[in-house]
């Protein structure tokens, strides 16, 4: 089918350029599926509603979704989010079988999956709006859970980024090349410059009359950034670098801007009524969401707990090798089998065929045996959370009226303001902890 061919071509390109394993290709396909569905709902919101409004006599929305052309407005985002959530809930149930059926449905049938999502989306047009609003309320709680996942992800990602670039610099220094040296310096300077710019502009945007609370928040952020830089220079964490702290500081400043721009008090929020604020919030928020899902695609290991290490763990290094060791079935990747097994007098040309045969028989790294762990359940649960979170992201935590035909001018919301402040302080605390933990707990291995 066309859908399956498209996904297969995309995965082949991903494998060619990035050397992705089959597990990573499958996970990336689900990220692509989610992004495609959200894009369709946005196209319906931005273009279909005004274009088809004159055609309402021929295409009329069900009364359950508002009638007329209201189902083509903001309510389409609510219903697409719910459709994706129901789809991933179904995938979780399928993964609980932990057999060949789970493997077949997880790795194939992409055209059927697209059709299923849009059939659910169409069917939800006939569901009364009050039930959709119940889902939106529940999504706020699950959205917080996804935020906690993102917090851990970004701390890990910045450490991994810094470690990789430092390693590249060490290798280039041996070859008397200076490319990575200047890349690290320039990137670090740009990130700290961006942090300083956001801090300065925050005093301009959010420092109105009687806004002492905002000033305290901005000053506290400055103290946090300085503290992070000092702890990094003093080498509290041996694998921390100014590149890592610069990235963490810039992200903290972004979270500060995002939180204060959601303050419903327009006296203390000069950006509270600008439509450009909504566009920037949605674009940056969606990019961060995609990076979070790509992080799961590339770095997650098959662990029953599904938890992610914090701070000082270099996840990216040797990830593919560790991934199948954690299947609980003792299955090794092809490279590991060659390295650890004793020499054998076999036909080397037949080994790739043997590997393919093992996979087809459900015994290879991507065979049915790898589905006996809870990893695939955990992955689809994260995708379920992301489907709920994207609703909150596009509606500013449910602040937009679900019956509006278009997204209104940016309207701040107290719920979004409080949640984003919690995001800011929790992330800052975890980043500082990742720096001081090696000194506070010297007996623990953070490498």
Buried (B, 14 or more C-beta within 10 A) or exposed (E): EEBBEBBBEBBEEBBEEEEBBBBBBBBBBBBBBBBEBBEBBBEBBEEBBBEBBEEBEEEEBBEBBBEBBBBBBBBBBBBBBBBBBBBBBBBBEBBEEBEEEBBBBBBBBBBEBBEBBBEBBEEBBEBEBEEBBEBBEEBBEBBBEBBBBBBBBBBBBBBBBBBBBBEBBEEBEEEEEEEBBEBBBEBBEEBBEBBBEBBEBBEEBBBEEEBEEBBEBBEBBBEBBEBBBEBBEEEBBEBBBBBBBBBBBBBBBBBBBBBBBBBBBEEBBBBBEBEEBBEBBBEBBBEBBBEBBBBBBBBBBBBEEBEBBBBBBBBBEEBBEBBBBBBBBEBBBBEBEEEEEEEEEEEEEEBEEEBEEBBEEBBBBBBBBBBBBBBBBBBBBBBBBBBBBBBBBBBBBBBBBBBBBEBBEBBBBEBBBBBBBBBBBBBBEBBBEBBEBBEEEEEEEBE
